[in-house]
Amino acid sequence: MRRSVHAGVLALGALLMASATAAAYDGIRPHAFRHADPGGIDYYALVLSWSPTHCLTEGLRRGDEQCNAGNDADFVLHGFWPQYDFGWPEDCYRGQRPWVPSDVIGEMHGIMPDKGIVIHEYKTHGTYSGLSPADYFAAARKAYERVVIPKALDDPKTQRFLSPGKIESEFIAANDWLEPDMIAVTCRRGNLFDVRICFGNDFEPQACGANISQKRLCPLRRIAVPVP
């Protein structure tokens, strides 16, 4: 009798856990999992920031180096973000503050906007990967260098209005390995904000998870592509 009651309690617990899991993934937006352990991620999102929008919305006011007069940067590497199939890790490191060697920072010059963002990206995202700073940024650089920027978006001189789908199709046309389920466009205040392309743990291109959903990141039909 006692064994039967115990089995019933276990079954009820399993049912409640299954229900909670279903609720967590049914109709709820992807969200951060705080203080996750390093490693155990499902893929990475290569984030290519559209510099003119960043400067319009916050960078110029903050005095970011990439927004200096005469700097005509367009797409820059903002980050290489570890992702779960649903959700992402956040505030991963514990204890000793992460440290990025100066030679690693130097190797990202010309790819990432400035020293501050290199340090920030490893502290905020790179620590989740379980990789050293050198290995993490080598992977980010490899993914970044694989992407060919479409001619229409490479240092444009006049502002255009495009659909997110058109921006994606321009990237797909310029990169014959890129598939529609590997890319999404993010917008902010009606402007192109960034383009995200997904890579697996082997740093090869792969389909994105629920986090990198076009409908979630930019549901607008047309967005502006500002120029410097």
C-alpha positions as CSV (number, residue, x, y, z in Angstrom):
1,M,0.0,0.0,0.0
2,R,2.8,2.4,0.9
3,R,4.6,1.6,-2.3
4,S,1.5,2.3,-4.3
5,V,1.0,5.7,-2.6
6,H,4.7,6.5,-3.3
7,A,4.3,5.5,-7.0
8,G,1.2,7.7,-7.2
9,V,3.0,10.7,-5.8
10,L,5.9,10.2,-8.3
11,A,3.4,10.0,-11.1
12,L,1.6,13.1,-10.0
13,G,5.0,14.9,-9.7
14,A,6.0,13.9,-13.2
15,L,2.6,15.0,-14.5
16,L,2.9,18.4,-12.9
17,M,6.5,18.8,-14.2
18,A,5.4,18.0,-17.7
19,S,2.6,20.4,-17.5
20,A,4.9,23.2,-16.2
21,T,7.4,22.4,-19.0
22,A,4.6,22.5,-21.6
23,A,3.4,25.9,-20.2
24,A,6.9,27.3,-20.3
25,Y,7.2,26.5,-24.1
26,D,3.6,27.0,-25.2
27,G,3.0,30.5,-26.3
28,I,5.6,32.1,-24.1
29,R,8.3,34.3,-25.7
30,P,11.9,33.1,-25.6
31,H,13.6,34.6,-22.5
32,A,16.9,34.6,-20.6
33,F,18.0,31.8,-18.3
34,R,20.0,33.6,-15.7
35,H,23.2,32.3,-14.1
36,A,23.4,29.4,-16.5
37,D,26.4,27.1,-16.4
38,P,29.0,27.6,-19.3
39,G,28.6,25.3,-22.2
40,G,25.6,23.2,-23.1
41,I,24.3,25.7,-25.7
42,D,22.6,24.8,-28.9
43,Y,24.0,27.3,-31.4
44,Y,25.3,30.9,-31.8
45,A,23.8,34.0,-33.3
46,L,26.3,36.2,-35.3
47,V,25.0,39.7,-34.8
48,L,25.9,42.2,-37.5
49,S,24.9,45.7,-36.2
50,W,23.8,48.4,-38.7
51,S,26.1,51.2,-37.4
52,P,24.0,54.2,-38.6
53,T,21.0,53.1,-36.6
54,H,23.1,52.4,-33.5
55,C,24.5,55.9,-33.8
56,L,21.1,57.5,-34.3
57,T,19.5,55.7,-31.4
58,E,22.2,55.8,-28.7
59,G,25.8,55.6,-30.0
60,L,26.2,59.3,-30.9
61,R,24.7,60.5,-27.6
62,R,27.0,58.1,-25.7
63,G,30.1,59.1,-27.7
64,D,30.8,55.7,-29.2
65,E,34.0,55.6,-31.3
66,Q,32.2,54.1,-34.3
67,C,29.9,57.2,-34.4
68,N,32.8,59.7,-34.8
69,A,32.5,62.2,-37.6
70,G,33.9,60.8,-40.9
71,N,33.4,57.2,-39.8
72,D,31.2,55.7,-42.5
73,A,30.9,52.2,-40.9
74,D,27.9,50.2,-42.0
75,F,27.7,46.6,-40.7
76,V,30.0,45.9,-37.8
77,L,30.4,42.7,-35.7
78,H,28.4,43.4,-32.5
79,G,28.5,39.9,-31.0
80,F,28.5,36.1,-31.3
81,W,25.8,35.1,-28.9
82,P,25.3,31.6,-27.4
83,Q,21.7,30.5,-27.7
84,Y,19.5,27.7,-26.6
85,D,16.9,26.3,-29.0
86,F,14.4,28.2,-26.8
87,G,15.8,31.1,-24.8
88,W,19.4,32.1,-24.1
89,P,21.9,32.1,-21.1
90,E,22.5,35.4,-19.2
91,D,24.8,36.5,-16.4
92,C,26.7,33.3,-16.7
93,Y,30.1,33.9,-15.0
94,R,30.6,33.7,-11.3
95,G,33.4,34.7,-9.0
96,Q,36.5,36.1,-10.8
97,R,35.7,38.8,-13.4
98,P,36.4,37.7,-17.0
99,W,39.6,39.2,-18.5
100,V,40.3,39.6,-22.2
101,P,44.0,39.8,-23.0
102,S,45.2,42.9,-24.9
103,D,46.5,40.8,-27.9
104,V,43.0,39.3,-28.3
105,I,41.4,42.7,-28.2
106,G,43.9,43.9,-30.8
107,E,43.0,41.0,-33.2
108,M,39.4,42.3,-33.2
109,H,40.4,45.8,-34.3
110,G,38.6,46.7,-37.5
111,I,36.0,44.0,-37.0
112,M,34.4,45.1,-33.8
113,P,33.8,48.8,-33.1
114,D,36.1,49.4,-30.1
115,K,37.9,47.8,-27.1
116,G,35.0,48.4,-24.8
117,I,32.5,46.3,-26.8
118,V,35.1,43.5,-27.1
119,I,35.4,43.3,-23.4
120,H,31.6,43.6,-22.9
121,E,30.8,40.9,-25.4
122,Y,33.0,38.3,-23.7
123,K,31.8,39.2,-20.2
124,T,28.2,39.2,-21.2
125,H,28.0,36.5,-23.9
126,G,31.4,34.8,-24.4
127,T,31.5,33.4,-20.9
128,Y,28.5,31.2,-21.7
129,S,30.3,29.4,-24.4
130,G,32.8,27.8,-22.1
131,L,35.6,29.0,-24.5
132,S,38.6,31.0,-23.6
133,P,38.6,34.6,-24.9
134,A,41.1,33.7,-27.7
135,D,39.0,30.7,-28.9
136,Y,35.7,32.6,-28.6
137,F,36.8,35.6,-30.6
138,A,38.6,33.4,-33.2
139,A,35.2,31.6,-33.7
140,A,33.4,34.9,-33.9
141,R,36.0,36.3,-36.5
142,K,35.7,33.1,-38.6
143,A,31.9,33.4,-38.7
144,Y,32.0,37.1,-39.5
145,E,34.6,36.7,-42.3
146,R,32.4,34.0,-43.9
147,V,29.6,36.4,-44.5
148,V,29.7,38.5,-47.7
149,I,27.8,41.8,-47.2
150,P,25.5,42.4,-50.2
151,K,26.5,45.2,-52.5
152,A,23.3,47.0,-52.0
153,L,24.1,47.3,-48.3
154,D,27.8,47.9,-48.5
155,D,28.4,51.6,-47.8
156,P,25.1,52.9,-49.3
157,K,25.0,56.6,-50.0
158,T,21.2,57.2,-49.8
159,Q,18.6,56.0,-47.4
160,R,16.3,53.2,-48.6
161,F,13.1,51.6,-47.4
162,L,13.2,47.8,-47.6
163,S,11.2,44.9,-46.2
164,P,13.0,42.6,-43.8
165,G,12.5,39.8,-46.3
166,K,14.2,41.8,-49.0
167,I,17.3,42.4,-46.8
168,E,17.4,38.7,-46.0
169,S,17.1,37.8,-49.7
170,E,20.0,40.2,-50.5
171,F,22.2,38.3,-48.0
172,I,21.1,34.9,-49.3
173,A,21.9,36.0,-52.9
174,A,25.4,37.1,-51.8
175,N,26.1,33.9,-49.7
176,D,25.2,30.7,-51.5
177,W,25.5,28.7,-48.3
178,L,22.9,30.8,-46.5
179,E,19.3,29.4,-46.2
180,P,16.2,31.4,-45.2
181,D,15.9,29.7,-41.8
182,M,19.4,30.8,-40.8
183,I,18.9,34.5,-40.9
184,A,16.6,37.2,-39.4
185,V,16.5,41.0,-39.4
186,T,16.0,43.1,-36.3
187,C,14.5,46.6,-36.4
188,R,14.3,49.4,-33.9
189,R,12.0,52.5,-34.2
190,G,11.3,51.5,-37.8
191,N,15.0,51.3,-38.7
192,L,17.2,48.4,-39.6
193,F,19.1,47.5,-36.4
194,D,21.0,44.3,-37.0
195,V,21.1,41.1,-39.0
196,R,21.5,37.8,-37.2
197,I,22.9,34.7,-38.8
198,C,23.0,31.3,-37.0
199,F,26.0,29.0,-36.6
200,G,26.2,25.6,-34.8
201,N,28.6,24.5,-32.1
202,D,30.9,23.4,-34.9
203,F,30.8,27.0,-36.1
204,E,29.1,25.9,-39.4
205,P,25.9,27.6,-40.5
206,Q,22.7,26.1,-39.2
207,A,19.0,26.9,-38.8
208,C,18.1,29.3,-36.0
209,G,16.0,28.4,-33.0
210,A,12.8,30.1,-31.7
211,N,14.8,33.1,-30.4
212,I,15.8,34.2,-33.9
213,S,12.3,34.5,-35.3
214,Q,11.6,37.2,-37.9
215,K,8.1,37.8,-36.6
216,R,9.5,38.3,-33.1
217,L,12.5,40.5,-34.0
218,C,10.9,42.7,-36.7
219,P,7.3,42.2,-37.8
220,L,7.2,45.4,-39.9
221,R,6.5,45.2,-43.6
222,R,9.1,47.9,-44.5
223,I,11.9,49.5,-42.5
224,A,14.3,52.4,-43.2
225,V,18.0,51.7,-43.8
226,P,19.7,54.9,-42.7
227,V,23.1,56.0,-43.9
228,P,26.0,57.5,-41.9
